[in-house]
């Protein structure tokens, strides 16, 4: 859609895990990722499913809604961290404190748009997926 | 203990040292100082102080010039374990060197030495002696120790000052200083009254010269020193004023006139020394000036009198002597007594009674060891009425008992406050009275006389008299106990040593005992009587003796006889006039005189006795060696050199005639011659007859004379009998006099006791009358003994009820069981307490029954008190009300003292802080203060102390287990009636709730923020998703708007339910509302009422919206005939129940599946399944669209 072709190319085929409990938002993110040429893993709306995916699927990065129908998403993060997969948290809270050891992980404020997702993915591409 | 003993030993020596020349003190001045020009007087000032001493010291030295020439030694009670800062603190107030005393240094002028901690300081030869460690706390009396050594070492150069301090340390030392002629001062409080504690203890001895404020002490010292130096010039080498003796008589007369006590026979040196002291204290320079004061001011006479009587006495003074008394003498006295006998002891010069009590204690101890218990009376006398008053009171400082064994102290003394009193049995054995040994008749039949350290003050003649008094007063083999340096002197004939070392003597019974003559106060100067004694003063002069010998040679022979005709002395050659009768040897004149002289001399002697003048009998024939001589006999009274008219001696003088002198009856001479022989014969015959006749007459006369003689002898024996009767009577009279004196003594004692009783009685009466507490005294038998007036008012008891049993009155009190209670009290000796209600008075009383104990702790009935507690009841009610308020308060109310100790703790406090009242009360308020801010209280306290309230302020406190609690505090001072703050009350309101609410609000804000952001995200997603499929902008706008509206509707439902869940029916109805027919037939809605959680509600709402819009555009709802049915059900309710909802369209245009999957179907097919964790099916049945939504219901979903 928007953004330089090169950049989009760089994102081609990335397998991104989406963990988001709200249907409409998940649909939106899914749409955005597809537009960017990524493959969506999930989306997962509940913790058990998300953990399962995070543990087993081939994933290049993940976007984790912090609050998953009342559960915090850290156990998913643990799995990803274990596998050295980059991930970012998304939340509606304006001043949230991530728990350790995830203080320094990227955090995207809701509402976010295509741009934020795109930038996030680019940072991962630059760092490289391990 | 060692230091105490030292004091005791020194004391023993005091009488000797008393007479020590003052000049000797110069010897004690350090050699270096003695070289200066300044006069040799060096006053050493010992200052004692304890608590509060620092301030007094500072004041003292601030007023003391630094060049006074005085040496100061400070003795303070110090903590043995701490170094004292005193030296440093004092050197700021004086230029003198202030240093801690070092052993062996001189107490140099213009220096200040301070006792080191944990040490005993003494002075010896002008050098300070420091011995460590100090005795333990109980026996430590550093001030006494130092002052006693100061007195001994420095004599009248010693000055002692007692400053502020508690207890009685210093009092003994002050006595010693005073006794040695030193100056004594004590700190005053106001109006010359001694400061409580050490100064007042010292002042109570009456031996303090000045009781003044500290500021004025330095001036007094300097003046005293100046005066001392001036007066020194007028003194002889013994330190006595040279003009002393000349004025002494006048002073004695003045004292006798004012006080009735004669000191003229006291030792001159002692008198002068004591008078000098008074002069120094008064700063009087000359004796006449002092005499003037003495005459003018009766108070001064009194003061001098007291000074003259200073005597140091304490219990068992001179312990070794008392030990000797205890072990050897007293057992003998006690052994000789039966149960009915009385041991009689006289303590002459008893001062303040310690000696008398000591002896009484020894006697009681000895008696207690025996089965037979004789009575004990100790007469204790002194001329000092004040000392006697102290002795009678029998209250002694704790310090005076230091030499007692613990056992003795506990056995014979009872503690009364700070004093010790001899127990009753000891007290009752001692009878104290004001009595003069030389003025008043003595006691008699005594077993022991103790007269210690009195004789040393008296001159030889007075001592002599007193020994005779004692000899008279003692019973045979009685004992005399004298002071350390006293002896019986020349009176070895009256007393024999029983224990020479300890000055105990036994009466010699072989010496004649005579009742001494006592001068009346008016004729004190009369010389002692010499009855039966030879005057010791008849010293024979050599010349007189020679003259006497010569006179005797020339004087006619004579005989001196006494009243009873006993020959006292023969003078000259009396042999030829004598012819002793046969029979027992006798010196009776009429047994030894020639028979022929006897009638004549007897007649003459009788005439002389009768008429008093000289009688002369002339020409008495006397036969000598067969010849007859003529003799003149004269009898006359022997003149008494004292000139007294009554004399019992007579002299009979024999004058021989010269043989040639006038012979009345000449011997017949033979005349030879011529006279007629017959005549001669006649004459001879006549002569013979006459001779015979004469012989007959002579025989008759002799016979008559013999008869007369025997009659006379009879008379004489009768006379002797009478005389002995008379003597017996005399003895009885003397005894009576002694007994009378004794009775008077006892009487005085009783009177003084009676006075005391009267006063106590009056006190008690006033107490009983003034007390509002109704009190009744009952005997053992429950009879009323006495009661207070208040009792009469309450129970209507009258005086006439005394003696009635209380049970008669029991119903008056509405208290029937009184007898039982009283018996209980008497049996168990416990206190019974009851509350009694008097119906008629409407009053309530607390009644206490206590056992009544006599002074001897013997149970004797009960005391019942009634205390009106109406006020207390009211108070209790108020208190209860207040307590209820406090208890019911939601705020913690905590009372605490100024130092923060919690005293009250209400229920709210327990609730808020978690500590129970039992846990909190007594603890510090700081348990509520977080450890990191323990310093926030003092500030409040400052404010409180100014009487201000500390109003509400919020602060963090901690409860039990360090739980933080936010409270709003207000602290109020609690004041007493004077307005002084005595405690504080803290009210704490728990604001944790408020803080929680605050936190909650913050949480809500965060949640709101979160929701809004989420909602915006949703809106963003809807917009993006809508946009993705919109054909035109208009289409986008319409779709977007309607979707937002649908979202908003579900939101509304959720808000109505406070975001707890929306009722499904309402969601469905809401979404179908725009298409519903008026009769509701177009859309049928059927299903149980189920409340869906917000997430689900939103998802279902959105799905229904999409279905409805789709139906309206293309399906059943696009046709007026179309029909939509929405039905749902829940199967397998409970665990694992599933929700199924069917959307069925019918009657609409034929349906064909859409070419492209729109937002709606996407949402339903994927999204719904995703969101609800269930399944959604969408069938494009040509008859109408069908949609089935199925998902598991979590347990607990509200279903009806």
Interface residues (C-beta under 8 A of the other chain):
Chain A: X21 X22 X23 X24 X25 X26 X27 X28 X29 X31 X32 X43 X45 X46 X67 X69 X91 X92 X93 X94 X95 X109 X110 X111 X112 X113
Chain B: X1006 X1009 X1010 X1011 X1012 X1013 X1014 X1016 X1017 X1018 X1019 X1020 X1021 X1022 X1024 X1025 X1028 X1095 X1099 X1102 X1162 X1163 X1166 X1167 X1168 X1170 X1171 X1173
